[in-house]
């Protein structure tokens, strides 16, 4: 089993963990039917339209 010969520096550890720290908010697009913000490539939760068609009643 491989064992490190030297202690891993804090800079090395923190730079490795930094990739998981930065999470941006999901991008939002505008629904062409009701003009409310929604996640892209998903049914609009407000009006139920996707790709110009009513897929969810309500």
N, C-alpha and C positions, 0 to 999 in steps of 0.2 A: 504494500500500500504506500502511495506517495505521501510524504510528509514534508511540509515546507521547511527549508533550511533557515530562513530568516522570517522575522515577524512582518506581516503585511502592514505597510504604512497606512495611516489614517486617510491620507489623500487618495491612495489607490482604492481603498475600501469605499470612501465616500463618492468617488467618481463612478465606481461600478454601480452603486446603489442609486445614483442620481437619475438614471434613465427611468426608474420606476416612480420617482417622486413627482415629476412634472406631468400632470394630466390636465389637458385643456377641456373646456366645456364643449359639448357636442355642437357641431355646426347646425344652424337652423336655416330653413328655406321658407319662403312665403307660399301659402296655398293659393293657387290661381282661382279657386272658387270663392272662398270666404276671406281670403287675405289675412289669415291668422298664421303665426309662426308654427312650423311643424318640422319633424325630423325628415331629412331627405330620403326618398325611396320608400316611404311608408304611407299608410292610409292616414289622412288627416283626422285627428281625434275630435275635431270640432264639427265638421260637416260630413265626414265619412267618404269623401271622394278620393280616388287614386287614378291618375292618368286620364282625367276627364270623365271618369265613369263613377257612378254611385255604387260602391261595393258594400257599404255598411249602412243599414237602415237606422235612422235615428238622428 
